[in-house]
Amino acid sequence: MTDTTLAVRAEGLVKDFGDQRAVNQIDLEVRRGEVFGVLGPNGAGKTTMLKMLATLLPIDEGRAEIFGHDVRKEAHVVRQLLGVTGQYASVDENLTATENLLLFARLQGVPKTPARATAERLLEQFDLTEAASKPISAFSGGMRRRLDLAASLITRPPLIFLDEPTTGLDPRTRGQMWVTIRELVRSGCTVLLTTQYLDEADQLADRIAVIDRGVKVAEGTSDELKSSVGRSSLHLTMVDPAQIPAAAEIAAKETGEQPILSPEARRITVPLHRSDQAVDVLVKLRAQHLEIDAVSIQKPSLDEVFLALTGHDTGPDTDTDTGDDGEPADTNPMENVR
């Protein structure tokens, strides 16, 4: 099974809680240097799977490796290769930002002087220098998340697990976290990211695994997943609504598909077998002097992909009686591996 070109490799992962199977025969391969997204609703089993890979939960069935090291047999080695940021901040409310980072550094065996230098570097990297002496109780949610992520990077691990890192953040702070995650990858880290936000997976992930009710239902790039459930479409907005019938006739002839007309919006939607068919349609429209006000080609959204794959959206899963991670609701939140 060992493949040192992979950051994470898992085969047949299974986790049961009583008679409830939270993770059901999941296979996973995460390549070095990529952002791998695990997309699913609350209760899908994302966090449970992450805990298993991080040695925080025993693997009931199957096996997993981190950079070629067996998660079961070499747990101590695996923990040194990981930084894990869970859904809940693990920082001490009564300490300042600097004191928190120094504490985590010292707990990991970093000598006092290098620990202080590391804390200062991370505070600057995560735009927290001005808040370095403030207690965490005075921090906003976004600042706490950034500090939590900074703490997981004290030893510069090559692999980062981020469990729903932007849950509860406002759009501006979410955008800042996205920038930080991209910078981590540019600096050489591999990131395994769980999320229930479709736009987050679309924006960040090189590849995405869709998980629902403990089962991996699909995997691929964002474009591959979109292509698997539908075709692209050409959207035309005409200058003159009276020209819509003529334009629709041309589009139907060129594509072999019947366009959808929205005369009140002056819009024509044309299903495409291939994206390059749009060029043929536009050339013919121009030749017939039919004026276009706006044009775009759109692929199915990840929302449509998830709905097609699972039959529901990524909102709360009311069919289960579990917490966010597929475990019983009274299970303690995931603690960070430092």
C-alpha positions, 0 to 999 in steps of 0.5 A: 500500500505504501506510496511516498508520493502521497501525503495521505492514503486510506483504504476501506476506513470504517468507524462505528459508534454503537449501531451507527456507522459514521464512516463506511469504507472510505478510500482516500488519496491526497497528493503532496502539495495540493488542497484536497477538499472533503465536502459534505453536510453536517453529520456526513462523517467528515470530522470522524474520518479526519480524527481517524487519520490524525490518530485521535480515533481508532480505526475500526476497519481499513488502514491509512498512511501519512507520508507512508507511515502507518497510522495505527503502527506509527502513531507517534511519527504520524503526529509529528507530521501533522498540524490539525485545526478542529472546528472549535478553537483550542486556545486558552481564553485567559492568555494573550495571543503571544502566551498561547503560542509560547505555550504550544511551542514549549509543549512541543519541545521548542526551546524558549528563545526559538519559541518566542521568535516563532510566536512573533513570526506567526503573529505577523504572518497571520496579521495578529501582531497588534493583538499580540498582548490582548487576551483571547477573550477580546478576540473576534471569531476570525482572529481566534481561527487565525490564531488557532491555525497559527498554533498548528504551524509552530513546528511547520508540519508538511500536512495540515488538516483543517476541519471546517476552518471558516464555519461561523466567519463573516464573508470578509474573514472567510476570504482572509482565511482562504488567502492564508490557506493558499499561502500555506500551499505555496510554502510547501504544505499539503492541506486536507480541508473539510467543509460544508460550503460549496463555494469554499471547495470550489475556490480552494480545492484541487480535488474534492471528495463528496461524502454523504452519510459516511460514504464517499459518493464521488471524487474529482476536480471541481470541473470533473464533478460538474461535468459528471452531472450536466453539460455547460450552457450558453446564456445569451441576452439579446438587445431586441426581444423581437430577435429572440425567436430567430436567435433561438432557431439558429442556436437549435440548428447549431447545437441540436438542442432546444433553447430555453427562452425567457423573453421578459429577461431577453435571455436565451439559454442553450444547452451545449454538448461541447463548449466550442459549440458556443462559437458556432452559435455566436458566429451565425448570430453575427452573420444574421445581424442579431445583436447580443447584449451579454453572453456567458458560458456556465457549467453546473454549480457544485450545488447542482452537483451535490444535489444530483449526487445525494438528493439533498443540499449541504444543509443540516442532515435531519435524518441523523441524530448526531453531531457535526462529525457523525459522532453522537452529539455529546462527543467532545470537540476535536482537540488540536494535534500540535 
